[in-house]
Amino acid sequence: MSTIWLKALPYIAALLLALGALYGAYHHGVSTTNATWQAEWNARDTRDAQAKEQNEAAERAKEQARQQAINKVIQDGQQLIGQATADAVVARASADSLRGQADKLAARLTASKAGSNSCTAAASEAASRAVMVLADVLKRSDERSGDLAGFADQSHSRGVTCEQAYDSLGK
């Protein structure tokens, strides 16, 4: 039996060498394929990282542009509100002058009734009271309308500012 093994030994060695060569070729193919896929995977990861950086930079630029637009709108709105406030101050000064004139007229009518005849005194007193009431109503009405106009101007300015801020976000 030992002679059979001796005769088969070269064939077994050749078979083992052939199997070893086939396994080596298979292993080399698997290694090469894995290396190729790993290189492609790494290249894809690099491209993804670059695309992410580019997208972040583009979005950051858009965000900064929007913020600058909103800041400009706010600045313009503050100027509009400041102008409305200044206009309200000028209107209030003009209204104060008008109220002063009404007070002077009422005082003049009151002073003129003191030296009048007793027959016409009652009629004159009623007329002067009516003038004083009208002057007071005029003063209050003018003051209130000035306040409302100021509120309306500021509200309008704030609304325009808000609208412009909203419109700037759409760009």
OpenMM code with the backbone's topology and positions (N, CA, C; nanometers):
from openmm import Vec3, app, unit

residues = "MET SER THR ILE TRP LEU LYS ALA LEU PRO TYR ILE ALA ALA LEU LEU LEU ALA LEU GLY ALA LEU TYR GLY ALA TYR HIS HIS GLY VAL SER THR THR ASN ALA THR TRP GLN ALA GLU TRP ASN ALA ARG ASP THR ARG ASP ALA GLN ALA LYS GLU GLN ASN GLU ALA ALA GLU ARG ALA LYS GLU GLN ALA ARG GLN GLN ALA ILE ASN LYS VAL ILE GLN ASP GLY GLN GLN LEU ILE GLY GLN ALA THR ALA ASP ALA VAL VAL ALA ARG ALA SER ALA ASP SER LEU ARG GLY GLN ALA ASP LYS LEU ALA ALA ARG LEU THR ALA SER LYS ALA GLY SER ASN SER CYS THR ALA ALA ALA SER GLU ALA ALA SER ARG ALA VAL MET VAL LEU ALA ASP VAL LEU LYS ARG SER ASP GLU ARG SER GLY ASP LEU ALA GLY PHE ALA ASP GLN SER HIS SER ARG GLY VAL THR CYS GLU GLN ALA TYR ASP SER LEU GLY LYS".split()
positions = [
    Vec3(0.0778, -0.1167, 0.0000),
    Vec3(0.0000, 0.0000, 0.0000),
    Vec3(0.0845, 0.1267, 0.0000),
    Vec3(0.1932, 0.1160, 0.0485),
    Vec3(0.2765, 0.2339, 0.0510),
    Vec3(0.3259, 0.2692, -0.0881),
    Vec3(0.3311, 0.1734, -0.1769),
    Vec3(0.3740, 0.2046, -0.3114),
    Vec3(0.2649, 0.2792, -0.3874),
    Vec3(0.1435, 0.2517, -0.3539),
    Vec3(0.0337, 0.3237, -0.4215),
    Vec3(0.0393, 0.4698, -0.3797),
    Vec3(0.0640, 0.4920, -0.2544),
    Vec3(0.0723, 0.6312, -0.2076),
    Vec3(0.1920, 0.7002, -0.2691),
    Vec3(0.2971, 0.6308, -0.2891),
    Vec3(0.4161, 0.6921, -0.3484),
    Vec3(0.3898, 0.7258, -0.4939),
    Vec3(0.3160, 0.6430, -0.5627),
    Vec3(0.2854, 0.6699, -0.7020),
    Vec3(0.1810, 0.7832, -0.7107),
    Vec3(0.0900, 0.7939, -0.6178),
    Vec3(-0.0164, 0.8950, -0.6219),
    Vec3(0.0311, 1.0281, -0.5660),
    Vec3(0.1403, 1.0265, -0.4920),
    Vec3(0.1897, 1.1483, -0.4283),
    Vec3(0.2183, 1.2605, -0.5286),
    Vec3(0.2817, 1.2380, -0.6434),
    Vec3(0.3025, 1.3477, -0.7373),
    Vec3(0.1688, 1.4021, -0.7912),
    Vec3(0.0722, 1.3131, -0.8101),
    Vec3(-0.0575, 1.3603, -0.8605),
    Vec3(-0.1317, 1.4432, -0.7535),
    Vec3(-0.1205, 1.3965, -0.6321),
    Vec3(-0.1831, 1.4710, -0.5220),
    Vec3(-0.1153, 1.6063, -0.5056),
    Vec3(0.0164, 1.6105, -0.5171),
    Vec3(0.0915, 1.7361, -0.5058),
    Vec3(0.0521, 1.8299, -0.6194),
    Vec3(0.0409, 1.7742, -0.7416),
    Vec3(0.0029, 1.8561, -0.8567),
    Vec3(-0.1389, 1.9092, -0.8381),
    Vec3(-0.2278, 1.8225, -0.7859),
    Vec3(-0.3652, 1.8652, -0.7609),
    Vec3(-0.3687, 1.9739, -0.6544),
    Vec3(-0.2926, 1.9589, -0.5467),
    Vec3(-0.2864, 2.0609, -0.4429),
    Vec3(-0.2275, 2.1916, -0.4958),
    Vec3(-0.1252, 2.1806, -0.5802),
    Vec3(-0.0677, 2.3011, -0.6414),
    Vec3(-0.1705, 2.3707, -0.7318),
    Vec3(-0.2443, 2.2932, -0.8088),
    Vec3(-0.3462, 2.3510, -0.8968),
    Vec3(-0.4566, 2.4161, -0.8142),
    Vec3(-0.5005, 2.3481, -0.7064),
    Vec3(-0.6030, 2.4077, -0.6194),
    Vec3(-0.5499, 2.5335, -0.5507),
    Vec3(-0.4233, 2.5297, -0.5075),
    Vec3(-0.3620, 2.6481, -0.4456),
    Vec3(-0.3540, 2.7640, -0.5440),
    Vec3(-0.3190, 2.7339, -0.6715),
    Vec3(-0.3113, 2.8380, -0.7743),
    Vec3(-0.4496, 2.8947, -0.8026),
    Vec3(-0.5504, 2.8052, -0.8094),
    Vec3(-0.6873, 2.8532, -0.8324),
    Vec3(-0.7365, 2.9389, -0.7154),
    Vec3(-0.7079, 2.8941, -0.5927),
    Vec3(-0.7479, 2.9740, -0.4756),
    Vec3(-0.6746, 3.1087, -0.4744),
    Vec3(-0.5468, 3.1099, -0.5087),
    Vec3(-0.4699, 3.2342, -0.5156),
    Vec3(-0.5281, 3.3293, -0.6195),
    Vec3(-0.5649, 3.2760, -0.7366),
    Vec3(-0.6248, 3.3590, -0.8414),
    Vec3(-0.7593, 3.4146, -0.7948),
    Vec3(-0.8395, 3.3252, -0.7303),
    Vec3(-0.9688, 3.3702, -0.6784),
    Vec3(-0.9492, 3.4794, -0.5734),
    Vec3(-0.8596, 3.4585, -0.4810),
    Vec3(-0.8334, 3.5560, -0.3744),
    Vec3(-0.7823, 3.6884, -0.4323),
    Vec3(-0.6949, 3.6803, -0.5334),
    Vec3(-0.6447, 3.8020, -0.5991),
    Vec3(-0.7601, 3.8759, -0.6671),
    Vec3(-0.8503, 3.8034, -0.7309),
    Vec3(-0.9662, 3.8657, -0.7963),
    Vec3(-1.0571, 3.9350, -0.6957),
    Vec3(-1.0803, 3.8664, -0.5833),
    Vec3(-1.1640, 3.9262, -0.4792),
    Vec3(-1.0969, 4.0505, -0.4230),
    Vec3(-0.9678, 4.0458, -0.3972),
    Vec3(-0.8941, 4.1610, -0.3439),
    Vec3(-0.8970, 4.2775, -0.4424),
    Vec3(-0.8761, 4.2481, -0.5683),
    Vec3(-0.8769, 4.3528, -0.6706),
    Vec3(-1.0157, 4.4150, -0.6815),
    Vec3(-1.1182, 4.3310, -0.6804),
    Vec3(-1.2558, 4.3820, -0.6878),
    Vec3(-1.2877, 4.4677, -0.5651),
    Vec3(-1.2501, 4.4207, -0.4484),
    Vec3(-1.2739, 4.4982, -0.3264),
    Vec3(-1.1991, 4.6312, -0.3296),
    Vec3(-1.0759, 4.6291, -0.3778),
    Vec3(-0.9978, 4.7531, -0.3865),
    Vec3(-1.0619, 4.8500, -0.4852),
    Vec3(-1.1120, 4.7972, -0.5966),
    Vec3(-1.1779, 4.8822, -0.6960),
    Vec3(-1.3036, 4.9456, -0.6368),
    Vec3(-1.3857, 4.8619, -0.5708),
    Vec3(-1.5078, 4.9154, -0.5104),
    Vec3(-1.4755, 5.0151, -0.3989),
    Vec3(-1.3737, 4.9867, -0.3197),
    Vec3(-1.3357, 5.0792, -0.2115),
    Vec3(-1.2887, 5.2125, -0.2692),
    Vec3(-1.2137, 5.2082, -0.3806),
    Vec3(-1.1688, 5.3321, -0.4453),
    Vec3(-1.2882, 5.4115, -0.4976),
    Vec3(-1.3839, 5.3407, -0.5596),
    Vec3(-1.5038, 5.4092, -0.6086),
    Vec3(-1.5858, 5.4651, -0.4922),
    Vec3(-1.5959, 5.3923, -0.3846),
    Vec3(-1.6697, 5.4370, -0.2663),
    Vec3(-1.6054, 5.5620, -0.2080),
    Vec3(-1.4730, 5.5599, -0.1965),
    Vec3(-1.4005, 5.6766, -0.1439),
    Vec3(-1.4167, 5.7974, -0.2357),
    Vec3(-1.4148, 5.7734, -0.3678),
    Vec3(-1.4339, 5.8839, -0.4631),
    Vec3(-1.5748, 5.9419, -0.4486),
    Vec3(-1.6746, 5.8531, -0.4311),
    Vec3(-1.8118, 5.9004, -0.4118),
    Vec3(-1.8245, 5.9802, -0.2823),
    Vec3(-1.7621, 5.9322, -0.1754),
    Vec3(-1.7641, 6.0056, -0.0476),
    Vec3(-1.7013, 6.1433, -0.0630),
    Vec3(-1.5919, 6.1515, -0.1375),
    Vec3(-1.5252, 6.2795, -0.1607),
    Vec3(-1.6160, 6.3741, -0.2394),
    Vec3(-1.6793, 6.3205, -0.3457),
    Vec3(-1.7718, 6.4034, -0.4243),
    Vec3(-1.8894, 6.4504, -0.3392),
    Vec3(-1.9423, 6.3614, -0.2555),
    Vec3(-2.0537, 6.3987, -0.1672),
    Vec3(-2.0116, 6.5086, -0.0703),
    Vec3(-1.8919, 6.4962, -0.0136),
    Vec3(-1.8432, 6.5981, 0.0807),
    Vec3(-1.8260, 6.7320, 0.0102),
    Vec3(-1.7733, 6.7291, -0.1123),
    Vec3(-1.7571, 6.8542, -0.1878),
    Vec3(-1.8922, 6.9155, -0.2217),
    Vec3(-1.9855, 6.8324, -0.2637),
    Vec3(-2.1196, 6.8834, -0.2965),
    Vec3(-2.1861, 6.9416, -0.1727),
    Vec3(-2.1680, 6.8769, -0.0585),
    Vec3(-2.2257, 6.9269, 0.0657),
    Vec3(-2.1673, 7.0638, 0.0997),
    Vec3(-2.0359, 7.0777, 0.0876),
    Vec3(-1.9725, 7.2068, 0.1163),
    Vec3(-2.0223, 7.3150, 0.0215),
    Vec3(-2.0345, 7.2800, -0.1076),
    Vec3(-2.0830, 7.3778, -0.2057),
    Vec3(-2.2269, 7.4176, -0.1761),
    Vec3(-2.3115, 7.3212, -0.1424),
    Vec3(-2.4517, 7.3518, -0.1101),
    Vec3(-2.4619, 7.4371, 0.0151),
    Vec3(-2.3825, 7.4036, 0.1167),
    Vec3(-2.3848, 7.4835, 0.2392),
    Vec3(-2.3394, 7.6260, 0.2119),
    Vec3(-2.2351, 7.6417, 0.1295),
    Vec3(-2.1867, 7.7759, 0.0967),
    Vec3(-2.2933, 7.8539, 0.0189),
    Vec3(-2.3598, 7.7865, -0.0747),
    Vec3(-2.4649, 7.8538, -0.1529),
    Vec3(-2.5814, 7.8934, -0.0633),
    Vec3(-2.6231, 7.8040, 0.0265),
    Vec3(-2.7336, 7.8365, 0.1172),
    Vec3(-2.6948, 7.9466, 0.2145),
    Vec3(-2.5709, 7.9453, 0.2596),
    Vec3(-2.5238, 8.0511, 0.3486),
    Vec3(-2.5274, 8.1868, 0.2768),
    Vec3(-2.4858, 8.1867, 0.1502),
    Vec3(-2.4889, 8.3109, 0.0723),
    Vec3(-2.6327, 8.3594, 0.0545),
    Vec3(-2.7256, 8.2660, 0.0259),
    Vec3(-2.8666, 8.3044, 0.0125),
    Vec3(-2.9194, 8.3612, 0.1440),
    Vec3(-2.8848, 8.2949, 0.2533),
    Vec3(-2.9320, 8.3406, 0.3848),
    Vec3(-2.8789, 8.4804, 0.4162),
    Vec3(-2.7513, 8.5031, 0.3843),
    Vec3(-2.6938, 8.6351, 0.4103),
    Vec3(-2.7585, 8.7411, 0.3220),
    Vec3(-2.7867, 8.7057, 0.1966),
    Vec3(-2.8543, 8.8008, 0.1079),
    Vec3(-2.9938, 8.8340, 0.1597),
    Vec3(-3.0654, 8.7322, 0.2068),
    Vec3(-3.1991, 8.7568, 0.2626),
    Vec3(-3.1908, 8.8437, 0.3873),
    Vec3(-3.0934, 8.8142, 0.4723),
    Vec3(-3.0798, 8.8922, 0.5949),
    Vec3(-3.0449, 9.0375, 0.5627),
    Vec3(-2.9580, 9.0577, 0.4640),
    Vec3(-2.9246, 9.1948, 0.4242),
    Vec3(-3.0466, 9.2659, 0.3679),
    Vec3(-3.1275, 9.1940, 0.2905),
    Vec3(-3.2498, 9.2540, 0.2361),
    Vec3(-3.3455, 9.2913, 0.3484),
    Vec3(-3.3595, 9.2030, 0.4461),
    Vec3(-3.4481, 9.2325, 0.5595),
    Vec3(-3.3934, 9.3501, 0.6399),
    Vec3(-3.2619, 9.3527, 0.6609),
    Vec3(-3.2021, 9.4653, 0.7335),
    Vec3(-3.2268, 9.5968, 0.6608),
    Vec3(-3.2174, 9.5960, 0.5267),
    Vec3(-3.2429, 9.7168, 0.4482),
    Vec3(-3.3891, 9.7579, 0.4626),
    Vec3(-3.4788, 9.6599, 0.4568),
    Vec3(-3.6217, 9.6891, 0.4715),
    Vec3(-3.6492, 9.7486, 0.6095),
    Vec3(-3.5881, 9.6914, 0.7114),
    Vec3(-3.6079, 9.7431, 0.8473),
    Vec3(-3.5552, 9.8858, 0.8578),
    Vec3(-3.4389, 9.9091, 0.7992),
    Vec3(-3.3812, 10.0439, 0.8030),
    Vec3(-3.4727, 10.1434, 0.7307),
    Vec3(-3.5219, 10.1035, 0.6132),
    Vec3(-3.6139, 10.1916, 0.5399),
    Vec3(-3.7428, 10.2131, 0.6189),
    Vec3(-3.7910, 10.1064, 0.6828),
    Vec3(-3.9124, 10.1181, 0.7645),
    Vec3(-3.8927, 10.2119, 0.8818),
    Vec3(-3.7769, 10.2041, 0.9446),
    Vec3(-3.7480, 10.2951, 1.0559),
    Vec3(-3.7454, 10.4398, 1.0070),
    Vec3(-3.6927, 10.4608, 0.8870),
    Vec3(-3.6932, 10.5963, 0.8314),
    Vec3(-3.8365, 10.6433, 0.8054),
    Vec3(-3.9204, 10.5534, 0.7522),
    Vec3(-4.0607, 10.5904, 0.7289),
    Vec3(-4.1312, 10.6235, 0.8603),
    Vec3(-4.1074, 10.5422, 0.9619),
    Vec3(-4.1694, 10.5657, 1.0922),
    Vec3(-4.1169, 10.6956, 1.1525),
    Vec3(-3.9874, 10.7204, 1.1370),
    Vec3(-3.9301, 10.8459, 1.1863),
    Vec3(-3.9901, 10.9668, 1.1150),
    Vec3(-4.0087, 10.9527, 0.9837),
    Vec3(-4.0695, 11.0626, 0.9073),
    Vec3(-4.2140, 11.0839, 0.9510),
    Vec3(-4.2873, 10.9745, 0.9728),
    Vec3(-4.4262, 10.9866, 1.0186),
    Vec3(-4.4324, 11.0535, 1.1550),
    Vec3(-4.3382, 11.0187, 1.2427),
    Vec3(-4.3344, 11.0808, 1.3753),
    Vec3(-4.3033, 11.2295, 1.3643),
    Vec3(-4.2078, 11.2630, 1.2773),
    Vec3(-4.1732, 11.4047, 1.2582),
    Vec3(-4.2914, 11.4811, 1.1999),
    Vec3(-4.3601, 11.4197, 1.1044),
    Vec3(-4.4779, 11.4852, 1.0465),
    Vec3(-4.5866, 11.5046, 1.1525),
    Vec3(-4.6013, 11.4078, 1.2421),
    Vec3(-4.7010, 11.4202, 1.3488),
    Vec3(-4.6648, 11.5346, 1.4429),
    Vec3(-4.5357, 11.5516, 1.4698),
    Vec3(-4.4925, 11.6624, 1.5565),
    Vec3(-4.5236, 11.7963, 1.4900),
    Vec3(-4.4962, 11.8059, 1.3602),
    Vec3(-4.5254, 11.9310, 1.2875),
    Vec3(-4.6760, 11.9567, 1.2860),
    Vec3(-4.7544, 11.8500, 1.2604),
    Vec3(-4.9001, 11.8660, 1.2582),
    Vec3(-4.9517, 11.9057, 1.3961),
    Vec3(-4.8928, 11.8485, 1.5016),
    Vec3(-4.9356, 11.8819, 1.6368),
    Vec3(-4.9048, 12.0293, 1.6668),
    Vec3(-4.7895, 12.0777, 1.6206),
    Vec3(-4.7563, 12.2189, 1.6425),
    Vec3(-4.8545, 12.3086, 1.5684),
    Vec3(-4.8887, 12.2699, 1.4467),
    Vec3(-4.9860, 12.3476, 1.3704),
    Vec3(-5.1223, 12.3448, 1.4397),
    Vec3(-5.1600, 12.2289, 1.4903),
    Vec3(-5.2875, 12.2159, 1.5604),
    Vec3(-5.2865, 12.2970, 1.6891),
    Vec3(-5.1730, 12.3002, 1.7584),
    Vec3(-5.1628, 12.3817, 1.8799),
    Vec3(-5.1858, 12.5290, 1.8468),
    Vec3(-5.1326, 12.5722, 1.7329),
    Vec3(-5.1532, 12.7105, 1.6899),
    Vec3(-5.3011, 12.7367, 1.6634),
    Vec3(-5.3657, 12.6410, 1.5965),
    Vec3(-5.5091, 12.6565, 1.5677),
    Vec3(-5.5893, 12.6599, 1.6973),
    Vec3(-5.5549, 12.5724, 1.7916),
    Vec3(-5.6250, 12.5718, 1.9202),
    Vec3(-5.6016, 12.7035, 1.9955),
    Vec3(-5.4826, 12.7578, 1.9842),
    Vec3(-5.4540, 12.8866, 2.0476),
    Vec3(-5.5400, 12.9978, 1.9895),
    Vec3(-5.5568, 12.9955, 1.8580),
    Vec3(-5.6420, 13.0957, 1.7929),
    Vec3(-5.7866, 13.0814, 1.8395),
    Vec3(-5.8339, 12.9568, 1.8536),
    Vec3(-5.9707, 12.9351, 1.9020),
    Vec3(-5.9861, 12.9863, 2.0444),
    Vec3(-5.8851, 12.9637, 2.1283),
    Vec3(-5.8895, 13.0153, 2.2663),
    Vec3(-5.8928, 13.1678, 2.2677),
    Vec3(-5.8127, 13.2295, 2.1809),
    Vec3(-5.8107, 13.3768, 2.1749),
    Vec3(-5.9474, 13.4302, 2.1316),
    Vec3(-6.0077, 13.3651, 2.0328),
    Vec3(-6.1391, 13.4096, 1.9855),
    Vec3(-6.2429, 13.3958, 2.0963),
    Vec3(-6.2403, 13.2856, 2.1699),
    Vec3(-6.3358, 13.2648, 2.2794),
    Vec3(-6.3134, 13.3684, 2.3889),
    Vec3(-6.1885, 13.3974, 2.4193),
    Vec3(-6.1583, 13.4977, 2.5223),
    Vec3(-6.2045, 13.6360, 2.4775),
    Vec3(-6.1875, 13.6680, 2.3518),
    Vec3(-6.2300, 13.7981, 2.3008),
    Vec3(-6.3818, 13.8116, 2.3063),
    Vec3(-6.4518, 13.7016, 2.2750),
    Vec3(-6.5975, 13.7076, 2.2818),
    Vec3(-6.6451, 13.7226, 2.4265),
    Vec3(-6.5763, 13.6549, 2.5171),
    Vec3(-6.6128, 13.6648, 2.6588),
    Vec3(-6.5878, 13.8071, 2.7092),
    Vec3(-6.4791, 13.8673, 2.6673),
    Vec3(-6.4463, 14.0025, 2.7117),
    Vec3(-6.5412, 14.1052, 2.6507),
    Vec3(-6.5852, 14.0823, 2.5294),
    Vec3(-6.6729, 14.1803, 2.4652),
    Vec3(-6.8124, 14.1796, 2.5242),
    Vec3(-6.8560, 14.0674, 2.5841),
    Vec3(-6.9909, 14.0637, 2.6413),
    Vec3(-6.9980, 14.1413, 2.7720),
    Vec3(-6.8861, 14.1653, 2.8388),
    Vec3(-6.8881, 14.2346, 2.9678),
    Vec3(-6.9358, 14.3788, 2.9527),
    Vec3(-6.9059, 14.4424, 2.8453),
    Vec3(-6.9464, 14.5830, 2.8302),
    Vec3(-7.0711, 14.5994, 2.7473),
    Vec3(-7.1509, 14.5010, 2.7361),
    Vec3(-7.2678, 14.5114, 2.6487),
    Vec3(-7.3930, 14.5488, 2.7272),
    Vec3(-7.4970, 14.5782, 2.6564),
    Vec3(-7.6273, 14.6172, 2.7103),
    Vec3(-7.6918, 14.4968, 2.7778),
    Vec3(-7.7746, 14.5225, 2.8838),
    Vec3(-7.8372, 14.4131, 2.9582),
    Vec3(-7.9411, 14.3394, 2.8747),
    Vec3(-8.0026, 14.4062, 2.7766),
    Vec3(-8.1025, 14.3398, 2.6925),
    Vec3(-8.0365, 14.2381, 2.6020),
    Vec3(-7.9257, 14.2747, 2.5540),
    Vec3(-7.8578, 14.1834, 2.4624),
    Vec3(-7.7598, 14.0934, 2.5356),
    Vec3(-7.7470, 14.1135, 2.6656),
    Vec3(-7.6503, 14.0357, 2.7439),
    Vec3(-7.6856, 13.8879, 2.7440),
    Vec3(-7.8131, 13.8564, 2.7598),
    Vec3(-7.8531, 13.7163, 2.7636),
    Vec3(-7.8264, 13.6482, 2.6302),
    Vec3(-7.8605, 13.7148, 2.5222),
    Vec3(-7.8362, 13.6584, 2.3890),
    Vec3(-7.6873, 13.6471, 2.3631),
    Vec3(-7.6142, 13.7488, 2.4032),
    Vec3(-7.4703, 13.7488, 2.3836),
    Vec3(-7.4039, 13.6393, 2.4667),
    Vec3(-7.4540, 13.6209, 2.5901),
    Vec3(-7.3966, 13.5175, 2.6761),
    Vec3(-7.4207, 13.3793, 2.6163),
    Vec3(-7.5388, 13.3550, 2.5642),
    Vec3(-7.5692, 13.2257, 2.5018),
    Vec3(-7.4806, 13.2036, 2.3800),
    Vec3(-7.4633, 13.3104, 2.3010),
    Vec3(-7.3787, 13.2985, 2.1812),
    Vec3(-7.2335, 13.2734, 2.2202),
    Vec3(-7.1845, 13.3420, 2.3236),
    Vec3(-7.0452, 13.3242, 2.3635),
    Vec3(-7.0229, 13.1848, 2.4216),
    Vec3(-7.1238, 13.1335, 2.4961),
    Vec3(-7.1103, 12.9965, 2.5474),
    Vec3(-7.1057, 12.8957, 2.4316),
    Vec3(-7.1892, 12.9197, 2.3322),
    Vec3(-7.1892, 12.8303, 2.2156),
    Vec3(-7.0546, 12.8347, 2.1454),
    Vec3(-6.9982, 12.9553, 2.1322),
    Vec3(-6.8670, 12.9696, 2.0679),
    Vec3(-6.7603, 12.8997, 2.1512),
    Vec3(-6.7661, 12.9119, 2.2829),
    Vec3(-6.6675, 12.8482, 2.3700),
    Vec3(-6.6787, 12.6962, 2.3604),
    Vec3(-6.8035, 12.6460, 2.3562),
    Vec3(-6.8228, 12.5013, 2.3429),
    Vec3(-6.7690, 12.4543, 2.2077),
    Vec3(-6.8015, 12.5293, 2.1038),
    Vec3(-6.7512, 12.4926, 1.9712),
    Vec3(-6.5992, 12.4976, 1.9661),
    Vec3(-6.5407, 12.5998, 2.0299),
    Vec3(-6.3944, 12.6093, 2.0328),
    Vec3(-6.3353, 12.4902, 2.1067),
    Vec3(-6.3977, 12.4502, 2.2172),
    Vec3(-6.3484, 12.3355, 2.2937),
    Vec3(-6.3630, 12.2065, 2.2122),
    Vec3(-6.4765, 12.1907, 2.1450),
    Vec3(-6.4981, 12.0722, 2.0618),
    Vec3(-6.3958, 12.0694, 1.9485),
    Vec3(-6.3705, 12.1854, 1.8881),
    Vec3(-6.2721, 12.1939, 1.7811),
    Vec3(-6.1342, 12.1536, 1.8317),
    Vec3(-6.0971, 12.2039, 1.9490),
    Vec3(-5.9666, 12.1708, 2.0049),
    Vec3(-5.9541, 12.0208, 2.0301),
    Vec3(-6.0535, 11.9635, 2.0936),
    Vec3(-6.0484, 11.8203, 2.1256),
    Vec3(-6.0510, 11.7342, 1.9991),
    Vec3(-6.1365, 11.7744, 1.9062),
    Vec3(-6.1470, 11.7008, 1.7807),
    Vec3(-6.0149, 11.7056, 1.7042),
    Vec3(-5.9550, 11.8227, 1.6994),
    Vec3(-5.8289, 11.8387, 1.6282),
    Vec3(-5.7180, 11.7580, 1.6961),
    Vec3(-5.7156, 11.7613, 1.8275),
    Vec3(-5.6138, 11.6866, 1.9021),
    Vec3(-5.6287, 11.5367, 1.8781),
    Vec3(-5.7524, 11.4885, 1.8846),
    Vec3(-5.7770, 11.3451, 1.8651),
    Vec3(-5.7467, 11.3030, 1.7220),
    Vec3(-5.7864, 11.3861, 1.6260),
    Vec3(-5.7591, 11.3502, 1.4865),
    Vec3(-5.6085, 11.3500, 1.4592),
    Vec3(-5.5350, 11.4386, 1.5242),
    Vec3(-5.3892, 11.4361, 1.5106),
    Vec3(-5.3297, 11.3086, 1.5661),
    Vec3(-5.3796, 11.2662, 1.6832),
    Vec3(-5.3320, 11.1408, 1.7423),
    Vec3(-5.3629, 11.0226, 1.6496),
    Vec3(-5.4867, 11.0192, 1.5984),
    Vec3(-5.5249, 10.9090, 1.5100),
    Vec3(-5.4442, 10.9097, 1.3800),
    Vec3(-5.4185, 11.0284, 1.3274),
    Vec3(-5.3381, 11.0371, 1.2053),
    Vec3(-5.1968, 10.9858, 1.2302),
    Vec3(-5.1408, 11.0193, 1.3470),
    Vec3(-5.0077, 10.9690, 1.3813),
    Vec3(-5.0064, 10.8175, 1.3909),
    Vec3(-5.1083, 10.7616, 1.4585),
    Vec3(-5.1169, 10.6154, 1.4686),
    Vec3(-5.1331, 10.5529, 1.3305),
    Vec3(-5.2156, 10.6130, 1.2472),
    Vec3(-5.2389, 10.5591, 1.1129),
    Vec3(-5.1111, 10.5637, 1.0301),
    Vec3(-5.0372, 10.6734, 1.0379),
    Vec3(-4.9117, 10.6837, 0.9626),
    Vec3(-4.8116, 10.5791, 1.0084),
    Vec3(-4.7995, 10.5626, 1.1393),
    Vec3(-4.7051, 10.4627, 1.1899),
    Vec3(-4.7506, 10.3218, 1.1532),
    Vec3(-4.8783, 10.2951, 1.1626),
    Vec3(-4.9289, 10.1622, 1.1267),
    Vec3(-4.9046, 10.1333, 0.9788),
    Vec3(-4.9287, 10.2332, 0.8963),
    Vec3(-4.9048, 10.2166, 0.7534),
    Vec3(-4.7571, 10.1890, 0.7272),
    Vec3(-4.6702, 10.2661, 0.7906),
    Vec3(-4.5261, 10.2467, 0.7716),
    Vec3(-4.4841, 10.1074, 0.8171),
    Vec3(-4.5363, 10.0634, 0.9292),
    Vec3(-4.5024, 9.9295, 0.9787),
    Vec3(-4.5565, 9.8214, 0.8844),
    Vec3(-4.6757, 9.8422, 0.8315),
    Vec3(-4.7326, 9.7459, 0.7375),
    Vec3(-4.6518, 9.7367, 0.6092),
    Vec3(-4.6091, 9.8507, 0.5576),
    Vec3(-4.5263, 9.8517, 0.4368),
    Vec3(-4.3940, 9.7814, 0.4639),
    Vec3(-4.3364, 9.8068, 0.5808),
    Vec3(-4.2099, 9.7428, 0.6175),
    Vec3(-4.2270, 9.5917, 0.6254),
    Vec3(-4.3344, 9.5471, 0.6864),
    Vec3(-4.3613, 9.4035, 0.6977),
    Vec3(-4.3807, 9.3411, 0.5596),
    Vec3(-4.4546, 9.4082, 0.4750),
    Vec3(-4.4797, 9.3575, 0.3407),
    Vec3(-4.3501, 9.3468, 0.2623),
    Vec3(-4.2658, 9.4483, 0.2718),
    Vec3(-4.1385, 9.4453, 0.2001),
    Vec3(-4.0478, 9.3356, 0.2551),
    Vec3(-4.0500, 9.3134, 0.3860),
    Vec3(-3.9693, 9.2065, 0.4454),
    Vec3(-4.0171, 9.0709, 0.3936),
    Vec3(-4.1483, 9.0528, 0.3853),
    Vec3(-4.2033, 8.9277, 0.3356),
    Vec3(-4.1670, 8.9079, 0.1872),
    Vec3(-4.1799, 9.0148, 0.1085),
    Vec3(-4.1457, 9.0061, -0.0327),
    Vec3(-3.9978, 8.9747, -0.0528),
    Vec3(-3.9112, 9.0258, 0.0350),
    Vec3(-3.7681, 9.0002, 0.0192),
    Vec3(-3.7328, 8.8543, 0.0474),
    Vec3(-3.8171, 8.7838, 0.1233),
    Vec3(-3.7909, 8.6422, 0.1499),
    Vec3(-3.8163, 8.5560, 0.0287),
    Vec3(-3.9032, 8.6017, -0.0593),
    Vec3(-3.9354, 8.5237, -0.1787),
    Vec3(-3.8284, 8.5282, -0.2850),
    Vec3(-3.7321, 8.6152, -0.2711),
    Vec3(-3.6278, 8.6288, -0.3754),
    Vec3(-3.5195, 8.5277, -0.3553),
] * unit.nanometer
topology = app.Topology()
chain = topology.addChain("A")
for resn in residues:
    res = topology.addResidue(resn, chain)
    for name in ("N", "CA", "C"):
        topology.addAtom(name, app.Element.getBySymbol(name[0]), res)
